[in-house]
Amino acid sequence: MSGLPDKVRRHLRSPSTRLAAFAGLLTYLCYAYAHDSWTNPALIGVAVFFAVFMPAYTRLSNKAELWANNRFGFVTAGRLGRFIPQFAFNLAVFAVMLWGGGMSRSGVATVGGIAGAALITSLASQGLQYLGTYLFARGIGDFNRNVLVGLCVNTVLTALGTAGLPYGREAFLLLGFGLGGFLVVVGILSDLRSIFAPRGGIGLFFGTFNPFHNTHLAILKRAMAERRLDKIIIHPTLIPRFYAEAFRKGQIRVGRLRADGFQVYEKTDKADVNVDYFPTGNVFLPPETRRALIELSVAEAGLGEKVDVLFLRETYDAQGFQGVIAEIKKRHPGVRLHTLHGTDFGGMMVRSICDECGWIYPWRILRRDDISATAIRKGAKGMTPAVVTDVLDQISRSLPEVAAGGRRFRNDNGVLTGYVQQ
């Protein structure tokens, strides 16, 4: 209990908490004005509920989509995973508001009753949340907070639309069926490209590869066989852009360096308690080391002629994977591109980025094996190529130089650089 006051203070000064309080106030003001229900208990109760539980609601919405993505591996399934609970929630809220007199029955009737209102606002919410994640993927804002901002915008238009106010109803319908419907179409087209993809071309394999393990090799071989790829280009993340932004703001830091070369990130006192800063984990090998492990593993597997490993630091730091894809297109004009991705948070984020960069054909892999990068980072053995196991063992012994695969690297606290031929 001694730390409770500090936790309460951190919660209260959280930008997400303040934004949720604003969302609750906005909900009350918009519906009270639009439906003339300033003293209605049902409206006040819903507004207070939003103010208190909105951050948790956004996190649960994100997790529902991630669960569906991991389970099925289709964009449409993931969006349905977010849409269905949101539709049920909105339906319940509108039912309470209508029953309690917090909404105009005649106004709600103009958008198809509470079922129509719930459908349209859920579609609009999907579109606005997608915009939030789109900005997040480009290093703008925070994943959960961007979603919360989208919900605030949706609140205003839903209040005006369900009241039947001039232009409010039209804007509400346009946002729901326009932006939400567009998002549905984009997702369906992405899934169709993944099912009916033509053969041949170049595969793009992006990810943290933290570290490169046996399933990564299996994915390379299987994708080459199924899509008959001419080659595959691998580019590891450097410091993911959302981590880099949190580092810049002093919200996270490298807490300690493990003996095996992994850096352990931790939150600082400046961190927002409502933000998940480590959606892909908080233990990372340095990017130079991950690159070396990929190159060594590919060579050891005899795939050196079919797999290229890119490491475009300046391009990635400035533009992320969007810039990397643009550079690959410049180097291979007119060549068909395929996205190799998993169905976890990072994998679906990569797929989303690739979908936004043009007509790229997704190739998803549903992870059903027991190999886990998380388990490897915790010390599990037998999940990585022999050369990765060997290199990590040499790093853990703090050797000044690491030798593997006919190469020799300088070992600077787990950072492998400057390799030369032996």
C-alpha angles and dihedrals in degrees: 000000000000091000095046097094090052092049090050091050092049090048092050094049092047111119088222091055091050092046090050090051088051090049090054092049091045091051091053096046095045097048094039090053097040096043099029093237103133096148099032112134094209092056092046091050093050091047092051090048090053092048093053104035105029096099090052090046092054092049091050091049090053092048092049090056092046091051092051091046092052092045099048108011095220124120091222092053091051092050091048087051088059096037101051099057090041091052091049091048093048091046090054093047093050091047091053092046093048093045091048094047095248093126134048111253092207092050093049090048090062090066097044101278125278092318092054092044091050091048095049096043091047091052091047090048090053091054095047093045089051089055088051093053090043090058091043091055087057094053096261116132130327126303098239096034093051088054089050092053089052090052090052092054090047091051092060095049093043092053092050094041097050090050091058092234118167111279090355093090092046093049090048093051093044093051093046101043095027106046095022093045091047090053091052091051092048090052093048091049090051091052092047090052089053092052101040100034117151120235127254134040135085127318122219116210113185128170146106095276087199087192118351107244143179095276090057089057091047090052091053093051095043094047091050091052099043098042096029090228121193089217143331127236116210121198119175122210113257107203104339109246095241089052091048091053091049090049090051092052092047092242094124134022141177100275098187144341117240122220091248092059099259116136116220114214120206138182121254131213088270092063120115108242091214095056126090100218095177109049090151096037135276101251116086140171112222111268093244090057093047089051092051092049091052093050093047093047094049091049093047090052091052093245098118093113093051102039129061122193114211124195107182099169100172093044093048094045091051102038109007120218090331088068092044091054091048090053092049090051089051091052094045107033116194095004118138112248130208128193117222109200145153124231099243124101095280095042095052090044089056090049091051091051092049092048089055092050097064141279098340119156114233121221109190128193119205106216107228100147128093096244111116131176087208090057090048091052087052091054105271114156134211096039100097134064113271093253092055091050090049095048094047089050091052091049091050088056089057093236112177089224130031120208122198140139094009092306135104123211134191109240112214104177092313097323109119113205143151100033118188133188113266 
